[in-house]
């Protein structure tokens, strides 16, 4: 067996893992896709492919000699051996979340949980993400039966925390031992854990690896290369970036990439965002004007489709799935939509870093630990017991794997094997890069600051005047904050 | 004798039948009070407070109203949007529904079929209508622009929902399409009440179709028009679903209306007191506009 791993890894271990990965992947790739997708073999041939998130998982990457080799996955580890799920009391609770697309997978998991805990019932209460953002707090705060629920990192989590709805779960063993500890940050306040961020999302552009390979394109790694790439791809009759500018939520994902290398360090970036979020700084500052100018530069370089401000998140993934666009700049959460539109896209999507500087970037990509699972502090102790047991059940590797593979989402649970989902494998290389926790969510004033700010950038990306748009929006934000 | 004992004494003095009638009204009034009156009064109370929905509300007097009037340029822009939107919808929806109704007045198989066809959009969900029209308006492959280009009108193929200049009007067109059929039914019912002998007499006098419309149909249809205009006005000021599903108020708030603004202020910015004040402004504007319309139509009709 040919192995090119680090000397610290035994040839036997490498061979065994690679063989398992190959076998699992072989069952995933259909014959029609096989010709178009990378081949996962015993030898490490596809950079970035990873077999999972356990201490024994491997990732294919270049070694010091520039050759591809299997290496340990570089992830923060939990603080002990993973524990089994807690036992739940008998009773019925509600599980509130915002992912209708995950309903079937969650129902399968709930069925298993109920089978393991006779007399316990969990009802899913699902809203669309937009409604959930706006209405979840009002509904859950008035409903003690909503014993387990999710929040989004940032403003919504803070709102629930301020409302006293989040129970401290710092002492739970499954929190300490089953969850990748670095992923807990968004659910932690003053050192206490109030929620387990279940999903590890990567809010980086997806690109059509097959299209890139066929056309001989390489992923741009600097700002200048990005603009040149846009001109080249547009000239070939392909939309470079299928940016869904008419749908604010997903149009805003690209802002993460623009922010990540916009400041000399993360502390400066955080303070600049906080200054705008509180009205102490204007959008007309040099820093933000520079970001806005880059949106304009992308538009000028033909990166975006024609009439981009009318180009929504129904059309963008459809263009990407149909091979009319090279890049769909949203994140890993967009993969399932693309595959639903065109199943043959399975195995062809990879993640890229959108680098907006020509110097060495501070960060190479964005991650977001969100879908934060919490226990309702206002529920009865019996219902809280069920809620804790359910979260601990979700935090076991086999269940987390079921969720991950079924929904094409990476998770923040230890020892999860992604081998059964080729797209999770293909995008797992981002885990080995230097990632920044999505800075877009540092804007806590979503309605008053972030939405108008993103609207301004969308307009600028569509050709609006930078100076006027930023000045007008600054005024709107200041007036909104004063109300 | 206190007011309550006085009221009780009056109630005892009523006939058995009268007491029964009052008792029968109690459940409806209770439901109305609980579901409408109480929230409305509560909304008024919130409008004098600063409240984020989490911490304790703070009484701020008229601050929310004075801030709306003096410091909130965006809200003033949105009120302007809503007035323009309402004006367009009221004019075109009323005109089209009256026009169609005059052609669909007789109860033949064809006219009944056409009434059903025109009414059909009304039974669709507004989000579905929004999605359908979003596709029709798509600047790059939508039916509208494709049709315009096919007949050589490339310059009229616009970015309908993505351009600040057109988005509001594009949604107004959708609103007219969505609700005209509903108003056609109201007009047909109203026009069928006009005595046929008036038209027969007019025909004997040699009146043309236009003269018949001007001198019989229009004045006799004014009470129905008053209903249609008032209903359309209120409907236009309450428009939310279409805007939210088509543009979310964008780009740059160019299609934001008062109700979408209230929703965003309350549920995205968590300024419940300020949103309540905006809703009070909405009620005042709707009352004012409706009163002016009724007054105008009554004067024209000669009922003072």
Interface residues (C-beta under 8 A of the other chain):
Chain A: X133 X134 X135 X137 X138 X159 X162 X163 X245 X246 X247 X248 X305 X306 X307 X308 X309 X310 X311 X312 X314 X315 X445 X446 X447 X448 X451 X452 X455 X456 X458 X459 X462 X464 X469 X472 X473 X475 X476 X479 X480 X482 X483
Chain B: X53 X54 X55 X64 X67 X71 X72 X73 X74 X131 X134 X135 X137 X138 X139 X140 X141 X159 X160 X161 X162 X163 X164 X247 X248 X250 X251 X252 X253 X263 X264 X265 X267 X268 X269 X270 X271 X274
